[in-house]
Amino acid sequence: MNLYTGNKLIISSTQQAIKSVIVRGNLTAATVSNGTYPAKNFTLTTNSTQLYTLNLWLSYPSTYTTAIIINDPSAGANSQYTSYYISAGDLNLTIFAAFQPAPNNGEGVPLSWSSFFGWFSQFGSAFPLWIKVLYTILGAQFAFVGYRWIKFEDEKRRVEGHLPLLDRGNRIYMWIDVVFRTLLAGFIISLALMLGETVIITVAQYLFFVTLNLFPLVDVFSLFFVAVLGLIIYLAREGLDKFLDLKPMMED
């Protein structure tokens, strides 16, 4: 049977007939009703996509009815999946419960820091480790040099006084220029490393008949992503210069 995440699976009996319950699946992600047996009810719910197998043994000396019910807390409604009438004796139930994501009702997905960091970690996994290390080092280096450069330009203008002081727009332009140079340097270095490894492997294989098992450096996606991002930042920098005139005046 299929349920949505957040739904509650309920096994309900008219008598104290539920003798034992066995649940197989990821129990750390589930909430299971705790009670003494025999019992009239048993519930299972989870807020993540999971698959559970339930084995229930019910027994009672006289007539009883057992129903499988799906409770939807968001709608505040119960729907009966099926029910069983037992004149007396035992009933063995095996239930395969598949909890699936609820359909989008058009209200959108609520944003949170956890969902953002989850998306960011998944996106970051698309890049190889050496690419992330390379751009982390370059980013830190260029950020430090860019900060010193902007600070030096600002202090120089304050002391000499023959050039206008840097305003907020000028600083934004200069920081965008620093980001563009960071991406450009990273693109050139990564492209050189990828081409170098390709040339070495090709020469070794076809000239010396040696197969080299080197650490794989070739990653077309990272090159394409950095190229597109660098182009966007370049156009943004040029737009700030052409249309808003935010590029600061520099000495020749």
N, C-alpha and C positions, 0 to 999 in steps of 0.2 A: 504494500500500500504506500501511496505517496502523500507526504505532508510537506508543508512549508516550514522553514525555520521559524521558530517561535511558537509553532502550534504545539498543543499538548495532546499526546496520545493517552487515552483513558480506557482501561478495561474495567467495566463495572458489572457487578453481579448483585442479584436481589437477595442473596444469602451470603453468609460467611464461607464462600466456597473456594476462594483462591488459597491454595495450600502452599505452593512454591512458585518462584519466578526465577528464570535464568536469562540474563541479558548479555549478549555478545556485541562488542563494538567499542568505540572510543568513549569510555565512561567518564573520562576527565572533562569531556565537553558536554556531558548530559546531566540533567537533574532528574533523579529517580526518587519516587516517593518512598519514604522510610516508615515502616510500620510493622506491627506484629502480624503473624499469620497463624490461622486463616484470617482473611480479610475480604471485604466487599469490593474494594477499589485498588487499582494500581495505575500510576501515571508515569509518563516519560516525556521529557521535552529537551530540546537543544536549540541553541541560537546559531549554529553553524551547519554546513552541509555535511551530513553524516549518514551512515547506513548501520542499522541495528537489527539483530535477530533476537526475538523474544520467544522463549519457551515457557508456557504457563501450564500448570497442573491444577485443575479445579475438581473438587469432589464435595458432594453433599448427599445425605441419605434421602432427601425428599426433593420435590420439584424446585427448580431454580432457573432463572434466565440470565444469560450473560451477554453483554453488548460491548462492541468496540466503537468508541466515540472519538471524534476529532474536535478538539476545542480550539477556537481561533480567538485569542485574547484581544487582537486589534478590532475585530468585529463584535466581540462579546457574544458569540454564538457557538452552539454545539451542533454538530452534524453526525448522525449515526452511520457508521460505515457498514456494519452488519451486526446481527444478533443471533443467539443460539438459545433454543429451549431444550432443557434436559429434564426428563421426568425424574431421574435419580441416578446417582453414580458419578462416574468420572468424565472429565472433558480435558483433552490435551490440545492446546492451541500453540501453533507456530506462526509467528507474525514477522514478516520482513518489512521493516519501517524505513523508508527512504526519505530523509529530510532534505528538501531542495530549496534554493533561494526563492523568495516570494517574487511574483511578477511586479514589474514597475507600474505603479498606478498613476504615473504622471506627476507626482509630487516631488520627484527628484530624490536623490540620495543625500541624507544629512552629512555635512562635512564636519570633520573633526581632525585634530592633530594626528590621531592614530591612523586614520584613513590616509591622510596626506603622507605620513612617513612610510606607510605600507606601500603606497603607490611609488614613492620616491625610491624605496629599496628595490622594488621590482624593476623600475626603469633603469636604475644603476647596474643591475645584474646583466643588462644587455651589453655592457662594455667590459672588455677584458681587464684584468687587474692591472697590467702594466700601463694601460691607457689612463686609468684612474690615478695611478701613482704619478705618472708623468705630468698630467694636468694639475694635480695637487701641488707638486713641487713648483711648476711654472707659475701657477696662480699665486702661491705665497711669495715667490720671488718678485713677480711683476707688481703685486700689490704693494710690497715694501718699497720697491724702486719708484712706483708711481706716486705713492704717498710722499716720498722724499722730494720727487720732482715737482709736484704741485706745491708743496710747502716752500721749496726753494724759490719757485717763480713768484709766489705770493710775497715772501719776505723781500725779494729783490725789487719788486715793484714798490713796496712800501718805503724802502730805503732810498732808491734812486728817484722815484717820482716822475719819470718821463714817460711811463706807460701806465694805462689805467689799471686799477686794482681788479683782481679776479672776483667776479660775482658768482652767484649760485649756478647760473647757466653755463658760465665758463668752466666751472668745476665739473659739472655733469658731462660736458663735452670731453674734457680731458680724461675723466674716468672711463667713458665709453671708448676713447682711443686706447687706453691701457688694456681694456678687455679685448679689443680687437687685436692688438699686438700680441696678447697672450695666446689667443686662439690661432693666430697666424704662425707664431713660433711653434706651438704644439703640433699644428698640421704639418709644417715642414719637417720637424724632427720625426714624427711618427711615419710620414710618407717615406723619408729617407731610410728609416730602420726597416720598414716593410719591403721596400725595393731592394735594399742591401741583402736581407735574408733570402729573398727570392732569387737574386742573382747568385748568391753563394750556393744555394741548394741546386740550382740549375747547372751551374758550372761543375760542381762535384759529381752530379749524376751523369751528365752527358759527356764530360771531358775526362773525368777520372774514374767513372763507373762506380762511384761510392754514393750510397744512400745515407744522408745525414738526417738524424732525428733531432732537430733543434726545437727549441721552445717556439710554438706557433705565434708569430707576431702579426700576420696579415689579418686585418679586420676591416672589411669594406664599409660596414655600417658606421663605425666610428669616424672614418674619413668623410663619409657622406654627411653625417650629422654635423660635424665640426665645420665642414665647408658651407652647409646651408646656414648654420647659426652665424658663422663669420660673415657671410654675405648680408644677412639681415642686419647685423650690428654695423657693418660698413655703410649700408644704405642709410641707417639711422644716423650715423655720424655725419655723413654728407648732407642729409636733410637738415640737421641742426645747423650746419654751416651755411647752406644755401638759402634756407627759408627763414631761420631765426637768427642767423648771424651770431652764433654762440661761440665760434672759434676765437679764442683770445688772440690779441695782437702779440706778435713775437718780434724780437730784434733780428735783423738780417745777419 
